[in-house]
Amino acid sequence: MVECTYVLTKFYGVPKNEAVAPLTGLLHYKGIVNDDKDILLEALALFAGKSLDLADCMVLIRAEKQVTG
């Protein structure tokens, strides 16, 4: 997912909000199984509105979840 956002936004110049929408939709498919799906969804939402990389957003969300339990 991190690589997808990088290629879409940096290489192809797709605006973040346009890149996030289909990737978020992809994660909502029933057949997509990922232990970090909730973190990825939150990180994508954060990524769309901030000047952070998706990897940084994922680290931030994961840290917040560990602190708040």
C-alpha positions as CSV (number, residue, x, y, z in Angstrom):
1,M,0.0,0.0,0.0
2,V,2.9,2.4,0.8
3,E,4.5,1.6,-2.5
4,C,1.2,2.2,-4.3
5,T,0.7,5.6,-2.8
6,Y,4.3,6.6,-3.5
7,V,4.1,5.6,-7.2
8,L,0.7,7.2,-7.7
9,T,1.5,10.5,-6.0
10,K,5.2,11.0,-6.7
11,F,5.8,9.2,-10.0
12,Y,2.4,9.8,-11.7
13,G,1.5,13.0,-9.9
14,V,-1.9,11.9,-8.8
15,P,-3.3,14.1,-6.0
16,K,-3.4,12.4,-2.7
17,N,-7.2,12.5,-2.3
18,E,-7.6,10.9,-5.7
19,A,-5.1,8.2,-4.9
20,V,-6.6,7.4,-1.5
21,A,-10.2,6.9,-2.6
22,P,-9.7,3.7,-4.7
23,L,-7.1,2.3,-2.3
24,T,-9.5,2.7,0.5
25,G,-12.2,1.0,-1.6
26,L,-9.8,-1.8,-2.3
27,L,-9.3,-2.5,1.4
28,H,-13.1,-2.7,1.9
29,Y,-13.5,-5.7,-0.4
30,K,-14.5,-8.9,1.5
31,G,-11.7,-10.9,0.0
32,I,-8.9,-8.6,1.1
33,V,-7.5,-9.9,4.4
34,N,-5.0,-7.9,6.3
35,D,-4.3,-7.8,10.0
36,D,-3.6,-4.1,9.8
37,K,-6.6,-3.2,7.7
38,D,-8.0,-0.7,10.4
39,I,-4.6,0.9,10.7
40,L,-4.2,1.2,6.9
41,L,-7.7,2.8,6.6
42,E,-7.0,5.3,9.3
43,A,-3.5,6.0,7.9
44,L,-4.9,6.6,4.4
45,A,-7.4,9.1,5.7
46,L,-4.7,10.9,7.6
47,F,-2.3,10.7,4.6
48,A,-5.0,12.4,2.3
49,G,-5.1,15.5,4.5
50,K,-1.6,15.9,5.8
51,S,1.9,16.4,4.3
52,L,3.1,13.1,5.6
53,D,4.1,9.9,3.8
54,L,1.8,6.9,4.3
55,A,4.4,5.0,6.2
56,D,4.7,7.9,8.7
57,C,0.9,7.9,9.0
58,M,0.9,4.2,9.7
59,V,3.5,4.6,12.4
60,L,1.6,7.4,14.0
61,I,-1.7,5.5,14.0
62,R,-0.1,2.4,15.4
63,A,1.6,4.4,18.2
64,E,-1.6,6.2,19.1
65,K,-3.4,2.8,19.4
66,Q,-0.7,1.4,21.6
67,V,-0.9,4.5,23.9
68,T,-4.7,4.6,24.1
69,G,-5.0,0.8,24.2
